[in-house]
Amino acid sequence: MQDIATLVMQARAAELDRDKRHAAFAELVNRFQNMAYHLAYGVLEDVYMAQDAAQEAFVAAYQSLEQLREPQAFPGWLKQIVVTQCHRLLRAKQVPTKPLELTADLPTLGMEPGTAVEQLELRNKVLEAIQALPETEREVTKMFYLNGYSQQEIAGRLEIPVTTVKKRLQYARERLRGIMLAMFDSIAPVPQPQPALIPIPISSQPYRPPRPRQEIY
């Protein structure tokens, strides 16, 4: 069994082919997904939010792997990312926002979601599409969907009317559908539409929170 430092170095080694890099990161996900989930559940005390936090943590780790100076420190580094994602979700929960509606209308690459790395790639395609938006629409989209700000908070921070924020978000959703469809059409045949974002499977068995203790009088 390869050690953690070796897997990290392989996952970010530009000289290796993509399959080998992905296989290395998939092994990291396999080893630490339960740790990430249970840590998130300890903070959030919600099964679904914990799954989201764990998934987002692996996405962030995958995207920032080059920034990890000491590969052997991956477990502790990942824990910090998990906690950060938990706090982000808690903040977003205080100001409810609707999910990114465009994902339900997007085609996938035509492959089974067999590995976490493939799922991360799909997520990255969405982020890439957001980057392709005009600056004003990109800004409000990131603040609303990625950072969890409410429309009122965005309006206050950007010093624009709330109606302008709503219009920019509407235009952004329409553009993102077109960008994503064109992106996938260029690399794969379009199968039947299905959700483009699939949560990373955290465990083969669903987590059951402990039952509350019954007081005996």
Backbone as ProteinMPNN parsed JSONL, in Angstrom:
{"seq_chain_A": "MQDIATLVMQARAAELDRDKRHAAFAELVNRFQNMAYHLAYGVLEDVYMAQDAAQEAFVAAYQSLEQLREPQAFPGWLKQIVVTQCHRLLRAKQVPTKPLELTADLPTLGMEPGTAVEQLELRNKVLEAIQALPETEREVTKMFYLNGYSQQEIAGRLEIPVTTVKKRLQYARERLRGIMLAMFDSIAPVPQPQPALIPIPISSQPYRPPRPRQEIY", "coords_chain_A": {"N_chain_A": [[0.848, -1.196, 0.0], [0.576, 2.176, -0.906], [2.121, 5.069, 0.58], [0.765, 8.082, 2.099], [2.03, 10.497, 1.329], [3.253, 9.774, -1.091], [1.015, 9.231, -2.689], [-0.172, 11.781, -2.803], [1.812, 13.23, -4.162], [1.812, 11.869, -6.593], [-0.778, 12.415, -7.447], [-0.661, 15.071, -8.137], [1.307, 15.238, -10.015], [2.509, 16.495, -12.89], [3.837, 15.202, -14.919], [2.84, 12.662, -15.072], [0.337, 10.58, -16.631], [-3.167, 11.412, -17.075], [-4.944, 9.454, -16.071], [-3.435, 8.059, -14.159], [-2.894, 10.077, -12.308], [-5.476, 10.664, -11.48], [-6.229, 8.227, -10.403], [-4.576, 8.105, -8.19], [-5.537, 10.258, -6.639], [-8.146, 9.386, -6.266], [-7.692, 7.233, -4.596], [-6.857, 8.574, -2.313], [-9.248, 9.849, -1.659], [-10.776, 7.578, -1.111], [-9.51, 6.631, 1.186], [-9.893, 8.658, 3.066], [-12.526, 9.532, 3.086], [-14.489, 8.704, 4.934], [-13.484, 9.744, 7.332], [-13.622, 12.492, 6.72], [-16.377, 12.821, 6.4], [-17.458, 12.077, 8.954], [-16.216, 13.945, 10.592], [-17.358, 16.277, 9.561], [-20.038, 15.758, 10.169], [-19.949, 15.834, 12.927], [-19.667, 18.54, 13.353], [-21.841, 19.726, 12.004], [-24.104, 18.178, 12.527], [-26.013, 17.087, 10.843], [-27.052, 14.891, 8.416], [-27.191, 15.194, 5.56], [-26.103, 17.73, 5.075], [-23.571, 17.246, 6.065], [-22.617, 15.385, 4.211], [-22.543, 17.05, 1.954], [-20.628, 18.926, 2.795], [-18.351, 17.306, 3.049], [-18.014, 16.471, 0.383], [-17.568, 18.972, -0.886], [-15.216, 19.648, 0.374], [-13.381, 17.766, -0.635], [-13.445, 18.533, -3.31], [-12.321, 21.113, -3.101], [-9.811, 20.41, -2.071], [-8.773, 18.899, -4.176], [-8.554, 20.852, -6.146], [-6.69, 22.525, -5.016], [-4.373, 21.182, -4.553], [-1.737, 21.604, -5.318], [-0.894, 23.569, -3.624], [-0.283, 22.459, -1.229], [2.32, 22.157, 0.84], [3.72, 20.188, 2.29], [3.406, 16.997, 1.526], [2.867, 14.779, 3.205], [1.316, 15.858, 5.142], [-1.286, 15.834, 4.408], [-3.724, 14.663, 5.643], [-4.278, 16.328, 7.964], [-4.425, 18.798, 6.712], [-6.626, 18.395, 5.026], [-8.62, 18.097, 6.972], [-8.791, 20.716, 7.966], [-9.845, 21.968, 5.725], [-12.322, 20.689, 5.554], [-13.579, 21.607, 7.924], [-13.687, 24.329, 7.326], [-15.471, 24.283, 5.15], [-17.723, 23.377, 6.488], [-18.339, 25.555, 8.176], [-18.935, 27.407, 6.221], [-21.264, 26.298, 5.114], [-22.943, 26.384, 7.34], [-23.215, 29.114, 7.636], [-24.479, 29.754, 5.235], [-26.846, 28.407, 5.635], [-28.178, 29.975, 7.428], [-29.049, 32.042, 5.867], [-31.156, 31.223, 3.659], [-30.761, 29.912, 0.378], [-31.654, 29.21, -3.012], [-31.014, 26.153, -4.852], [-28.498, 25.655, -7.43], [-30.083, 25.955, -10.25], [-29.555, 25.333, -12.884], [-28.158, 22.934, -13.096], [-29.844, 20.733, -13.207], [-30.667, 20.614, -15.786], [-28.566, 19.949, -17.369], [-26.543, 17.972, -19.59], [-24.582, 14.97, -19.043], [-21.198, 13.642, -19.211], [-21.606, 11.218, -20.341], [-20.704, 9.014, -18.983], [-20.477, 6.562, -16.403], [-20.871, 7.422, -12.96], [-18.394, 6.456, -11.629], [-16.083, 6.967, -10.16], [-14.775, 9.167, -7.64], [-13.145, 11.133, -8.661], [-13.995, 11.539, -11.301], [-16.465, 12.669, -10.78], [-15.637, 15.008, -9.549], [-14.463, 16.239, -11.726], [-16.693, 16.851, -13.289], [-17.882, 18.715, -11.627], [-15.915, 20.666, -11.761], [-16.248, 21.485, -14.377], [-18.583, 22.972, -14.23], [-17.674, 25.091, -12.635], [-15.786, 26.104, -14.39], [-17.457, 27.0, -16.415], [-18.777, 29.054, -15.076], [-16.668, 30.837, -14.823], [-16.534, 31.713, -17.417], [-18.524, 33.538, -17.738], [-19.774, 36.932, -18.273], [-18.191, 39.651, -16.526], [-19.798, 41.08, -14.584], [-21.98, 39.371, -14.192], [-20.682, 37.038, -13.468], [-19.583, 37.751, -11.029], [-21.815, 38.16, -9.248], [-22.908, 35.621, -9.393], [-20.951, 33.917, -8.271], [-20.904, 34.967, -5.665], [-23.509, 34.447, -4.792], [-24.102, 31.648, -5.294], [-21.757, 30.207, -4.679], [-20.527, 31.371, -2.445], [-22.564, 31.815, -0.684], [-23.958, 34.19, -0.117], [-26.84, 36.278, 0.445], [-29.317, 37.726, -1.778], [-29.863, 40.299, -0.951], [-27.613, 40.887, 0.607], [-25.62, 40.809, -1.337], [-26.415, 42.951, -2.933], [-25.986, 45.043, -1.127], [-23.192, 44.885, -0.704], [-22.166, 45.329, -3.263], [-23.284, 47.679, -3.849], [-25.617, 48.087, -5.415], [-28.991, 47.956, -6.782], [-31.362, 45.537, -5.455], [-32.998, 44.445, -7.379], [-31.375, 44.553, -9.621], [-29.431, 42.687, -8.972], [-31.014, 40.35, -9.01], [-31.732, 40.254, -11.735], [-29.212, 39.922, -12.934], [-28.48, 37.419, -11.933], [-30.459, 35.865, -13.107], [-29.871, 36.199, -15.868], [-27.345, 35.058, -15.813], [-27.878, 32.355, -15.192], [-29.203, 31.584, -17.523], [-27.185, 31.96, -19.447], [-25.272, 30.151, -18.484], [-26.457, 27.653, -18.899], [-26.355, 27.509, -21.702], [-23.558, 27.691, -22.133], [-22.591, 25.406, -20.785], [-23.901, 23.33, -22.156], [-22.789, 23.628, -24.727], [-20.145, 23.109, -24.075], [-20.158, 20.404, -23.269], [-21.214, 19.218, -25.567], [-19.086, 19.434, -27.279], [-17.289, 17.531, -26.493], [-18.424, 15.061, -26.06], [-21.033, 12.693, -26.98], [-24.439, 13.597, -26.455], [-26.252, 12.217, -23.902], [-29.369, 11.097, -22.362], [-30.707, 13.768, -20.443], [-29.522, 14.326, -17.105], [-28.911, 14.886, -13.601], [-26.01, 16.926, -13.235], [-24.284, 17.163, -11.139], [-23.184, 14.976, -8.788], [-23.323, 13.713, -5.566], [-20.359, 12.811, -3.741], [-20.007, 9.456, -2.866], [-20.097, 8.753, 0.475], [-20.071, 6.608, 2.229], [-20.577, 3.064, 2.125], [-22.687, 2.22, 3.604], [-25.569, 3.818, 4.892], [-25.244, 6.536, 7.127], [-26.274, 6.437, 10.457], [-27.41, 8.529, 12.813], [-26.73, 8.566, 16.355], [-29.281, 7.492, 18.623], [-31.198, 9.709, 20.669], [-30.607, 9.842, 24.191], [-32.794, 8.336, 26.533], [-34.326, 9.73, 29.252], [-34.584, 8.411, 32.502], [-36.979, 8.387, 34.876]], "CA_chain_A": [[0.0, 0.0, 0.0], [1.375, 3.396, -1.009], [1.901, 6.0, 1.675], [-0.021, 9.267, 1.757], [2.86, 11.463, 0.614], [3.426, 9.295, -2.462], [-0.251, 9.425, -3.399], [-0.34, 13.212, -3.055], [2.757, 13.632, -5.207], [1.34, 11.302, -7.851], [-2.023, 13.075, -7.836], [-0.389, 16.393, -8.699], [2.484, 15.152, -10.883], [2.142, 16.836, -14.263], [4.476, 14.294, -15.875], [2.059, 11.43, -15.156], [-0.878, 10.741, -17.421], [-4.324, 11.791, -16.272], [-5.52, 8.3, -15.377], [-2.629, 7.757, -12.975], [-3.128, 11.147, -11.323], [-6.827, 10.498, -10.944], [-6.246, 7.02, -9.572], [-3.928, 8.451, -6.92], [-6.444, 11.073, -5.831], [-9.281, 8.537, -5.896], [-7.271, 6.446, -3.433], [-6.903, 9.484, -1.168], [-10.665, 9.988, -1.308], [-11.212, 6.317, -0.52], [-8.946, 6.482, 2.531], [-10.254, 9.712, 4.007], [-13.9, 9.995, 2.95], [-15.217, 8.497, 6.189], [-12.985, 10.738, 8.284], [-14.161, 13.796, 6.343], [-17.815, 12.834, 6.666], [-17.747, 12.059, 10.386], [-15.807, 15.243, 11.119], [-18.392, 17.235, 9.159], [-21.265, 15.483, 10.919], [-19.738, 16.299, 14.288], [-19.852, 19.992, 13.378], [-23.129, 20.141, 11.45], [-25.185, 17.356, 13.082], [-27.007, 16.898, 9.788], [-26.478, 13.906, 7.496], [-27.051, 15.679, 4.192], [-25.135, 18.821, 5.076], [-22.246, 16.645, 6.255], [-22.218, 14.835, 2.916], [-22.188, 18.181, 1.098], [-19.37, 19.502, 3.269], [-17.27, 16.386, 2.696], [-17.802, 16.562, -1.062], [-16.951, 20.252, -1.205], [-13.845, 19.618, 0.88], [-12.552, 17.043, -1.596], [-13.335, 19.397, -4.491], [-11.344, 22.154, -2.779], [-8.493, 19.781, -1.947], [-8.343, 18.524, -5.531], [-8.201, 22.067, -6.875], [-5.61, 23.25, -4.336], [-3.356, 20.211, -4.156], [-0.404, 22.169, -5.557], [-0.55, 24.486, -2.537], [0.116, 21.687, -0.048], [3.785, 22.129, 0.832], [4.202, 18.919, 2.829], [2.42, 15.981, 1.132], [2.494, 13.892, 4.311], [0.382, 16.579, 6.013], [-2.595, 15.848, 3.744], [-4.878, 14.449, 6.525], [-4.563, 17.521, 8.747], [-4.81, 19.839, 5.756], [-7.994, 18.085, 4.614], [-9.508, 18.397, 8.103], [-9.007, 22.16, 7.99], [-10.746, 22.288, 4.615], [-13.654, 20.205, 5.941], [-14.134, 22.538, 8.911], [-14.002, 25.56, 6.6], [-16.698, 24.054, 4.394], [-18.821, 23.295, 7.456], [-18.703, 26.911, 8.587], [-19.579, 28.045, 5.068], [-22.623, 25.776, 5.011], [-23.716, 26.913, 8.461], [-23.527, 30.507, 7.326], [-25.459, 29.749, 4.152], [-28.113, 27.906, 6.174], [-28.839, 31.087, 8.107], [-29.68, 32.83, 4.81], [-31.445, 30.183, 2.665], [-30.701, 30.221, -1.045], [-32.114, 28.077, -3.797], [-29.897, 25.464, -5.494], [-28.137, 26.074, -8.777], [-31.1, 25.277, -11.03], [-29.093, 24.912, -14.201], [-27.572, 21.602, -13.112], [-30.837, 19.711, -13.522], [-30.904, 20.611, -17.221], [-27.322, 19.744, -18.086], [-26.161, 16.595, -19.89], [-23.316, 14.554, -18.468], [-20.212, 13.212, -20.189], [-21.961, 9.913, -20.858], [-19.978, 7.972, -18.275], [-21.022, 6.251, -15.099], [-20.136, 8.1, -11.89], [-17.714, 5.365, -10.953], [-15.038, 7.408, -9.242], [-14.938, 10.527, -7.128], [-12.41, 12.061, -9.521], [-14.865, 11.875, -12.42], [-17.474, 13.578, -10.256], [-14.973, 16.287, -9.351], [-14.27, 16.845, -13.039], [-17.964, 17.44, -13.674], [-18.019, 19.924, -10.817], [-14.986, 21.657, -12.295], [-16.826, 22.015, -15.608], [-19.511, 24.025, -13.826], [-16.861, 26.237, -12.216], [-15.194, 26.66, -15.61], [-18.519, 27.731, -17.099], [-18.99, 30.295, -14.336], [-15.567, 31.738, -15.169], [-16.747, 32.224, -18.773], [-19.581, 34.552, -17.717], [-19.335, 38.329, -18.187], [-17.706, 39.947, -15.176], [-20.849, 41.456, -13.637], [-22.778, 38.181, -13.894], [-19.802, 36.097, -12.767], [-19.403, 38.22, -9.652], [-22.988, 37.864, -8.418], [-23.099, 34.166, -9.379], [-20.044, 33.366, -7.268], [-21.31, 35.403, -4.334], [-24.789, 33.834, -4.429], [-24.111, 30.192, -5.308], [-20.551, 29.604, -4.119], [-20.173, 31.946, -1.148], [-23.719, 31.769, 0.196], [-24.546, 35.487, 0.208], [-28.207, 36.502, -0.015], [-29.409, 38.781, -2.784], [-29.781, 41.583, -0.249], [-26.213, 41.095, 0.992], [-24.875, 41.122, -2.563], [-26.773, 44.32, -3.308], [-25.304, 45.95, -0.214], [-21.742, 44.856, -0.911], [-21.837, 45.884, -4.58], [-23.953, 48.985, -3.924], [-26.534, 48.074, -6.553], [-30.331, 47.552, -6.34], [-31.634, 44.101, -5.395], [-33.554, 44.043, -8.682], [-30.244, 44.34, -10.535], [-28.854, 41.393, -8.592], [-31.909, 39.303, -9.507], [-31.62, 40.19, -13.193], [-27.905, 39.355, -13.286], [-28.534, 35.984, -11.645], [-31.298, 35.246, -14.133], [-29.086, 36.151, -17.101], [-26.24, 34.115, -15.613], [-28.4, 30.989, -15.317], [-29.478, 31.324, -18.94], [-25.899, 31.82, -20.138], [-24.593, 28.939, -18.03], [-27.036, 26.508, -19.599], [-25.796, 27.473, -23.048], [-22.119, 27.416, -22.064], [-22.372, 24.021, -20.399], [-24.339, 22.458, -23.243], [-21.77, 23.699, -25.772], [-18.935, 22.486, -23.552], [-20.311, 18.957, -23.307], [-21.414, 18.802, -26.953], [-17.805, 19.414, -27.978], [-16.407, 16.45, -26.05], [-19.088, 13.769, -25.928], [-22.432, 12.653, -27.39], [-25.328, 13.976, -25.368], [-27.233, 11.21, -23.524], [-30.546, 11.67, -21.726], [-30.3, 14.67, -19.365], [-29.604, 13.905, -15.723], [-28.156, 15.861, -12.809], [-24.583, 16.943, -13.536], [-23.516, 17.098, -9.901], [-23.568, 13.804, -8.017], [-22.52, 13.722, -4.338], [-19.385, 11.749, -3.531], [-20.516, 8.492, -1.883], [-19.268, 8.827, 1.668], [-19.957, 5.291, 2.829], [-21.454, 2.089, 1.507], [-23.851, 2.107, 4.468], [-25.992, 5.146, 5.35], [-24.904, 6.854, 8.512], [-27.43, 6.605, 11.329], [-27.009, 9.242, 14.028], [-27.136, 7.883, 17.586], [-30.564, 7.903, 19.178], [-31.057, 10.481, 21.921], [-30.796, 9.064, 25.407], [-34.061, 8.514, 27.212], [-34.156, 9.949, 30.685], [-35.373, 7.519, 33.346], [-37.427, 9.099, 36.074]], "C_chain_A": [[0.887, 1.251, 0.0], [1.079, 4.335, 0.153], [1.224, 7.266, 1.161], [0.784, 10.255, 0.927], [3.046, 11.059, -0.842], [2.166, 9.517, -3.28], [-0.477, 10.894, -3.741], [0.565, 13.662, -4.193], [2.344, 13.087, -6.568], [0.102, 12.043, -8.356], [-1.783, 14.437, -8.47], [0.822, 16.404, -9.636], [2.091, 15.383, -12.339], [2.721, 15.86, -15.275], [3.734, 12.964, -16.003], [0.825, 11.654, -16.014], [-2.07, 10.935, -16.492], [-4.884, 10.626, -15.467], [-4.759, 7.971, -14.098], [-2.819, 8.813, -11.891], [-4.486, 10.976, -10.655], [-6.916, 9.283, -10.029], [-5.63, 7.302, -8.205], [-4.866, 9.273, -6.04], [-7.666, 10.269, -5.401], [-8.942, 7.679, -4.683], [-7.26, 7.312, -2.173], [-8.346, 9.684, -0.7], [-11.152, 8.741, -0.587], [-10.731, 6.172, 0.928], [-9.531, 7.469, 3.538], [-11.704, 10.165, 3.921], [-14.704, 9.806, 4.243], [-14.782, 9.493, 7.26], [-13.605, 12.104, 7.997], [-15.644, 13.891, 6.691], [-18.111, 12.915, 8.164], [-17.302, 13.351, 11.065], [-16.871, 16.285, 10.803], [-19.683, 17.021, 9.949], [-21.135, 15.953, 12.368], [-19.943, 17.795, 14.427], [-21.293, 20.369, 13.033], [-24.33, 19.422, 12.058], [-26.344, 17.211, 12.097], [-26.384, 16.004, 8.724], [-26.195, 14.505, 6.126], [-26.068, 16.843, 4.094], [-23.721, 18.285, 5.256], [-21.736, 16.033, 4.963], [-21.78, 15.942, 1.966], [-20.837, 18.765, 1.496], [-18.189, 18.618, 2.903], [-16.971, 16.449, 1.206], [-17.084, 17.847, -1.435], [-15.5, 20.298, -0.736], [-12.923, 18.884, -0.085], [-12.391, 17.828, -2.896], [-12.255, 20.45, -4.26], [-9.936, 21.58, -2.676], [-7.929, 19.428, -3.313], [-7.847, 19.74, -6.303], [-6.977, 22.765, -6.288], [-4.433, 22.362, -3.969], [-1.939, 20.746, -4.33], [0.051, 23.056, -4.399], [-0.111, 23.766, -1.267], [1.632, 21.49, -0.063], [4.347, 20.789, 1.294], [3.169, 17.831, 2.536], [1.966, 15.083, 2.273], [1.497, 14.547, 5.266], [-1.035, 16.609, 5.44], [-3.764, 15.64, 4.711], [-5.258, 15.688, 7.336], [-5.034, 18.675, 7.886], [-6.25, 19.64, 5.315], [-8.98, 18.399, 5.735], [-9.811, 19.889, 8.179], [-9.978, 22.583, 6.893], [-12.17, 21.864, 4.948], [-14.317, 21.183, 6.909], [-14.518, 23.856, 8.244], [-15.302, 25.417, 5.822], [-17.907, 23.955, 5.318], [-19.286, 24.681, 7.872], [-19.383, 27.661, 7.445], [-21.027, 27.591, 4.94], [-23.51, 26.28, 6.15], [-24.121, 28.357, 8.205], [-24.604, 30.585, 6.252], [-26.828, 29.3, 4.651], [-28.886, 29.013, 6.869], [-29.552, 31.998, 7.121], [-29.975, 31.883, 3.667], [-31.354, 30.708, 1.245], [-31.154, 29.005, -1.807], [-30.938, 27.444, -4.512], [-29.651, 25.974, -6.897], [-29.005, 25.319, -9.776], [-30.583, 24.725, -12.346], [-28.617, 23.474, -14.218], [-28.567, 20.528, -13.478], [-31.055, 19.591, -15.021], [-29.669, 20.269, -18.029], [-27.084, 18.284, -18.403], [-24.859, 16.258, -19.205], [-22.381, 14.113, -19.573], [-20.523, 11.841, -20.76], [-21.229, 8.784, -20.177], [-20.64, 7.742, -16.928], [-20.212, 6.957, -14.019], [-19.378, 7.095, -11.041], [-16.662, 5.799, -9.967], [-15.303, 8.83, -8.8], [-14.245, 11.533, -8.029], [-13.264, 12.476, -10.705], [-15.942, 12.86, -11.976], [-16.879, 14.964, -10.031], [-14.76, 16.998, -10.676], [-15.557, 17.509, -13.526], [-18.201, 18.739, -12.911], [-17.125, 21.032, -11.367], [-15.495, 22.271, -13.589], [-17.812, 23.139, -15.299], [-18.739, 25.278, -13.421], [-16.214, 26.912, -13.418], [-16.219, 27.483, -16.378], [-18.811, 29.059, -16.405], [-17.908, 31.313, -14.678], [-15.759, 32.37, -16.545], [-17.84, 33.289, -18.837], [-18.991, 35.958, -17.797], [-19.056, 38.7, -16.731], [-18.822, 40.248, -14.183], [-21.697, 40.253, -13.236], [-21.953, 37.158, -13.119], [-19.686, 36.472, -11.29], [-20.598, 37.852, -8.774], [-23.244, 36.362, -8.333], [-22.216, 33.518, -8.329], [-20.5, 33.722, -5.854], [-22.569, 34.666, -3.87], [-24.682, 32.326, -4.282], [-22.907, 29.56, -4.606], [-20.232, 30.108, -2.716], [-21.356, 32.062, -0.189], [-24.314, 33.106, 0.598], [-25.988, 35.552, -0.289], [-28.199, 37.602, -1.075], [-29.298, 40.159, -2.143], [-28.337, 41.903, 0.15], [-25.367, 41.469, -0.219], [-25.142, 42.559, -2.983], [-26.052, 45.333, -2.425], [-23.813, 46.027, -0.461], [-21.346, 45.519, -2.23], [-22.451, 47.261, -4.799], [-24.782, 49.101, -5.196], [-27.909, 47.651, -6.036], [-30.483, 46.028, -6.326], [-32.191, 43.611, -6.724], [-32.451, 43.789, -9.706], [-29.566, 43.01, -10.245], [-29.696, 40.261, -9.157], [-31.788, 39.14, -11.017], [-30.296, 39.551, -13.611], [-27.869, 37.853, -13.02], [-29.37, 35.25, -12.685], [-30.534, 35.12, -15.448], [-27.964, 35.122, -16.991], [-26.719, 32.681, -15.763], [-28.654, 30.629, -16.774], [-28.178, 31.117, -19.717], [-25.21, 30.508, -19.766], [-25.157, 27.7, -18.7], [-26.431, 26.379, -20.99], [-24.322, 27.113, -23.062], [-21.864, 25.952, -21.768], [-22.784, 23.054, -21.497], [-23.315, 22.443, -24.368], [-20.499, 22.986, -25.347], [-19.02, 20.967, -23.656], [-20.517, 18.445, -24.725], [-20.091, 18.64, -27.677], [-16.931, 18.235, -27.593], [-17.093, 15.104, -25.946], [-20.492, 13.83, -26.484], [-23.324, 12.949, -26.196], [-26.316, 12.858, -25.084], [-28.478, 11.873, -22.958], [-30.104, 12.558, -20.573], [-30.483, 14.037, -18.005], [-28.76, 14.864, -14.916], [-26.665, 15.762, -13.06], [-23.722, 16.82, -12.293], [-24.034, 15.943, -9.064], [-22.716, 13.764, -6.769], [-21.541, 12.564, -4.288], [-19.954, 10.761, -2.533], [-19.586, 8.416, -0.687], [-19.059, 7.46, 2.289], [-20.905, 4.351, 2.124], [-22.72, 1.886, 2.314], [-24.26, 3.499, 4.931], [-25.675, 5.358, 6.811], [-26.183, 7.078, 9.31], [-26.971, 7.293, 12.607], [-27.48, 8.496, 15.259], [-28.462, 8.41, 18.098], [-30.35, 8.703, 20.463], [-31.341, 9.606, 23.122], [-32.157, 9.368, 26.037], [-33.81, 8.638, 28.717], [-35.083, 9.012, 31.469], [-35.716, 8.253, 34.639], [-37.896, 8.107, 37.144]], "O_chain_A": [[1.819, 1.369, 0.796], [-0.045, 4.399, 0.65], [1.123, 7.491, -0.045], [0.285, 10.791, -0.063], [3.003, 11.909, -1.732], [2.236, 9.944, -4.433], [-0.922, 11.216, -4.843], [0.132, 14.391, -5.085], [2.506, 13.763, -7.584], [-0.044, 12.269, -9.557], [-2.605, 14.91, -9.254], [1.306, 17.473, -10.007], [1.415, 14.551, -12.944], [2.172, 15.698, -16.365], [3.977, 12.215, -16.949], [0.324, 12.774, -16.117], [-1.999, 10.662, -15.294], [-5.257, 10.795, -14.307], [-5.362, 7.644, -13.076], [-2.895, 8.492, -10.705], [-4.628, 11.12, -9.44], [-7.599, 9.313, -9.005], [-6.105, 6.799, -7.186], [-4.98, 9.02, -4.841], [-8.168, 10.451, -4.292], [-9.801, 7.425, -3.839], [-7.611, 6.841, -1.091], [-8.627, 9.689, 0.499], [-11.853, 8.83, 0.421], [-11.452, 5.658, 1.784], [-9.652, 7.156, 4.722], [-12.086, 11.103, 4.621], [-15.512, 10.664, 4.6], [-15.611, 10.021, 8.002], [-14.058, 12.792, 8.912], [-16.109, 14.907, 7.208], [-18.925, 13.733, 8.592], [-17.944, 13.804, 12.013], [-17.245, 17.082, 11.665], [-20.341, 17.982, 10.349], [-22.108, 16.416, 12.962], [-20.346, 18.275, 15.487], [-21.892, 21.223, 13.686], [-25.432, 19.968, 12.107], [-27.511, 17.214, 12.489], [-25.319, 16.315, 8.19], [-25.099, 14.349, 5.589], [-25.292, 16.929, 3.142], [-22.777, 18.809, 4.665], [-20.551, 16.146, 4.648], [-20.781, 15.807, 1.259], [-20.004, 19.063, 0.64], [-17.141, 19.118, 2.494], [-15.807, 16.478, 0.806], [-16.118, 17.831, -2.198], [-14.655, 20.92, -1.38], [-11.802, 19.331, -0.329], [-11.327, 17.796, -3.515], [-11.385, 20.659, -5.106], [-8.977, 22.196, -3.141], [-6.744, 19.634, -3.575], [-6.849, 19.669, -7.021], [-6.299, 23.515, -6.989], [-3.588, 22.75, -3.162], [-1.04, 20.381, -3.573], [1.249, 23.27, -4.216], [0.38, 24.4, -0.332], [2.159, 20.743, -0.887], [5.341, 20.31, 0.748], [2.155, 17.75, 3.229], [0.808, 14.668, 2.311], [0.901, 13.87, 6.104], [-1.889, 17.34, 5.942], [-4.74, 16.385, 4.617], [-6.431, 16.057, 7.389], [-5.924, 19.434, 8.272], [-7.015, 20.601, 5.237], [-10.066, 18.916, 5.472], [-10.95, 20.284, 8.428], [-10.829, 23.447, 7.104], [-13.12, 22.593, 4.661], [-15.481, 21.545, 6.732], [-15.558, 24.434, 8.563], [-16.138, 26.32, 5.83], [-18.997, 24.404, 4.963], [-20.486, 24.953, 7.915], [-20.297, 28.454, 7.672], [-21.916, 28.404, 4.688], [-24.688, 26.569, 5.943], [-25.239, 28.764, 8.522], [-25.531, 31.388, 6.35], [-27.854, 29.759, 4.15], [-30.116, 28.991, 6.897], [-30.534, 32.652, 7.47], [-29.141, 31.734, 2.774], [-31.812, 31.811, 0.946], [-31.052, 27.884, -1.31], [-29.944, 28.125, -4.763], [-30.499, 26.647, -7.482], [-28.707, 24.174, -10.116], [-31.123, 23.748, -12.865], [-28.665, 22.837, -15.27], [-28.173, 19.493, -14.016], [-31.572, 18.577, -15.488], [-29.714, 20.295, -19.259], [-27.388, 17.424, -17.576], [-24.105, 17.154, -18.824], [-22.729, 14.199, -20.751], [-19.766, 11.344, -21.594], [-21.135, 7.691, -20.736], [-21.288, 8.636, -16.384], [-18.993, 7.08, -14.144], [-19.689, 6.908, -9.865], [-16.369, 5.069, -9.02], [-15.969, 9.599, -9.493], [-14.703, 12.669, -8.153], [-13.263, 13.648, -11.081], [-16.29, 13.78, -12.716], [-17.533, 15.975, -10.289], [-14.863, 18.222, -10.749], [-15.521, 18.596, -14.104], [-18.661, 19.731, -13.475], [-17.529, 22.194, -11.429], [-15.217, 23.434, -13.879], [-17.869, 24.138, -16.017], [-19.097, 26.389, -13.811], [-16.103, 28.137, -13.467], [-15.894, 28.536, -16.927], [-19.062, 30.067, -17.065], [-18.187, 32.504, -14.808], [-15.214, 33.439, -16.817], [-18.056, 33.882, -19.894], [-17.834, 36.162, -17.43], [-19.633, 38.114, -15.815], [-18.807, 39.736, -13.064], [-22.09, 40.127, -12.076], [-22.466, 36.492, -12.221], [-19.69, 35.604, -10.417], [-20.427, 37.3, -7.687], [-23.742, 35.877, -7.317], [-22.676, 32.662, -7.575], [-20.483, 32.879, -4.957], [-22.685, 34.304, -2.7], [-25.113, 31.77, -3.272], [-23.03, 28.493, -4.005], [-19.721, 29.354, -1.888], [-21.171, 32.372, 0.988], [-25.093, 33.171, 1.549], [-26.325, 34.96, -1.314], [-27.209, 38.312, -1.246], [-28.711, 41.075, -2.719], [-27.894, 43.047, 0.043], [-24.502, 42.34, -0.135], [-24.222, 43.295, -3.342], [-25.566, 46.355, -2.91], [-23.231, 47.111, -0.432], [-20.317, 46.191, -2.308], [-22.178, 47.924, -5.8], [-24.671, 50.068, -5.949], [-28.0, 47.05, -4.965], [-29.819, 45.321, -7.084], [-31.896, 42.495, -7.151], [-32.579, 42.91, -10.558], [-29.173, 42.292, -11.165], [-29.155, 39.312, -9.725], [-31.748, 38.018, -11.522], [-30.26, 38.736, -14.533], [-27.288, 37.099, -13.801], [-29.027, 34.14, -13.094], [-30.544, 34.06, -16.074], [-27.667, 34.406, -17.948], [-26.043, 31.869, -16.395], [-28.36, 29.516, -17.21], [-28.079, 30.21, -20.543], [-24.636, 29.835, -20.623], [-24.405, 26.786, -19.035], [-26.042, 25.29, -21.411], [-23.878, 26.325, -23.897], [-21.027, 25.32, -22.412], [-22.094, 22.065, -21.745], [-22.999, 21.383, -24.908], [-19.848, 22.332, -26.162], [-18.066, 20.317, -24.082], [-20.051, 17.357, -25.061], [-19.971, 17.813, -28.581], [-15.942, 17.952, -28.268], [-16.42, 14.09, -25.762], [-21.106, 14.897, -26.474], [-23.0, 12.594, -25.062], [-27.152, 12.561, -25.938], [-28.628, 13.09, -23.062], [-29.228, 12.171, -19.799], [-31.449, 13.313, -17.761], [-27.957, 15.597, -15.492], [-26.106, 14.666, -13.098], [-22.561, 16.419, -12.375], [-25.202, 15.933, -8.674], [-21.489, 13.779, -6.876], [-21.852, 11.461, -4.74], [-20.354, 11.168, -1.443], [-18.417, 8.055, -0.824], [-17.985, 7.179, 2.821], [-21.924, 4.78, 1.583], [-23.728, 1.427, 1.776], [-23.403, 4.29, 5.324], [-25.827, 4.452, 7.63], [-27.067, 7.821, 8.884], [-26.228, 6.71, 13.397], [-28.529, 7.852, 15.22], [-28.744, 9.606, 18.023], [-29.443, 8.416, 21.244], [-32.209, 8.734, 23.079], [-32.601, 10.516, 26.064], [-33.184, 7.786, 29.348], [-36.25, 8.854, 31.11], [-34.834, 8.677, 35.386], [-38.311, 8.518, 38.228]]}, "name": "protein", "num_of_chains": 1, "seq": "MQDIATLVMQARAAELDRDKRHAAFAELVNRFQNMAYHLAYGVLEDVYMAQDAAQEAFVAAYQSLEQLREPQAFPGWLKQIVVTQCHRLLRAKQVPTKPLELTADLPTLGMEPGTAVEQLELRNKVLEAIQALPETEREVTKMFYLNGYSQQEIAGRLEIPVTTVKKRLQYARERLRGIMLAMFDSIAPVPQPQPALIPIPISSQPYRPPRPRQEIY"}
